[in-house]
Amino acid sequence: MDEQTRIQAEAAAFRRLQKHLMEDRKDVQNIDMMNLAGFCRNCLSRWYQEAANDLGVAMDKAQGREAFYGMPYAEWKDKYQSEASAETQEAFKLAFAENVGKPKD
C-alpha cells in the first residue's frame, strides 16, 4: 500500500469510528468508554485538534470538540450525556489515579 492510500484508509477508519460513536452509539457514555478502553470522544476530539495544530491549523479545544461532535460540546452534553453512577465514577478514579501527573499521549 502506498503512503497516500494508507493515509486515506486511516482517515476513512477514523471517520467510521466517529460516525459509529456519534450516530450509532450515542448511548455509550464517555466515562464508560474511559473505564473500558482508556479513551473517549473527548480524547478523540483532542487528538484531532492536536493533529490539526501539528499541520499548522489553528484550532482550540472547543473547536476540536465541535469538529468531532458535530455540534458545540455543551449541546452534546445536554442532549446525550447522563449523570454517571457513583460506582462508575469510583471505577474511573481508581483506574486513572495511577496516571495522575503522567504525560498524555
C-alpha positions in Angstrom: 0.0 0.0 0.0 1.4 3.4 -0.9 1.6 6.2 1.6 -1.3 8.2 0.2 -3.6 5.2 0.1 -2.6 4.4 3.7 -3.4 7.9 4.8 -6.8 7.7 3.1 -7.6 4.4 4.7 -6.7 5.7 8.1 -8.8 8.8 7.6 -11.7 6.6 6.5 -11.4 4.4 9.5 -11.3 7.5 11.8 -14.5 8.8 10.1 -16.2 5.5 10.5 -15.3 5.3 14.2 -16.5 8.9 14.7 -19.8 8.2 12.9 -20.3 5.0 14.9 -19.8 6.9 18.2 -21.9 9.9 17.2 -24.8 8.2 15.4 -25.0 4.6 16.3 -23.8 4.6 20.0 -24.9 7.9 21.5 -26.0 5.8 24.4 -22.4 4.9 25.4 -21.2 7.5 27.9 -17.6 8.9 27.8 -16.9 7.8 31.3 -17.8 4.2 30.4 -15.5 4.4 27.4 -12.7 5.7 29.6 -13.2 2.9 32.1 -13.3 0.2 29.5 -10.9 1.5 26.8 -8.9 4.3 28.3 -10.1 6.9 25.8 -13.4 8.6 24.9 -14.9 11.1 22.5 -13.1 13.9 24.2 -9.8 12.2 23.7 -10.5 11.7 20.1 -11.5 15.4 19.7 -8.3 16.4 21.5 -6.2 14.2 19.2 -8.0 15.7 16.2 -7.2 19.2 17.5 -3.6 18.3 18.1 -3.2 16.8 14.6 -4.7 20.0 13.1 -2.3 22.1 15.1 0.6 20.0 14.0 -0.5 20.6 10.4 -0.5 24.4 11.0 -4.2 24.8 11.5 -5.1 26.9 14.5 -7.7 25.0 16.5 -8.5 25.3 20.2 -10.1 22.7 22.4 -13.7 23.9 21.9 -13.2 24.0 18.1 -11.7 20.5 18.2 -14.7 19.2 20.2 -17.2 20.9 17.9 -15.4 19.4 14.8 -15.6 15.9 16.3 -19.0 16.1 18.0 -20.6 17.9 15.0 -22.1 20.5 17.5 -20.9 22.5 20.4 -19.9 20.2 23.3 -22.4 21.8 25.7 -25.2 20.9 23.3 -23.9 17.3 23.0 -23.8 17.0 26.8 -27.3 18.4 27.2 -28.7 16.0 24.6 -26.9 12.8 25.3 -24.8 12.8 28.5 -26.3 11.4 31.6 -25.0 11.5 35.2 -22.5 8.7 35.9 -23.4 6.5 38.8 -21.3 6.6 42.0 -19.8 3.2 41.1 -18.8 4.3 37.6 -17.2 7.5 39.0 -15.3 5.4 41.6 -14.1 3.0 38.9 -12.9 6.0 36.9 -11.0 7.4 39.9 -9.4 4.0 40.6 -8.5 3.3 37.0 -6.8 6.7 36.4 -5.4 7.5 39.9 -2.1 5.9 38.9 -1.9 8.1 35.8 -2.2 11.4 37.5 0.7 13.6 36.6 1.9 11.4 33.7 2.1 12.9 30.3 -0.8 12.3 27.9 -0.4 10.5 24.6 
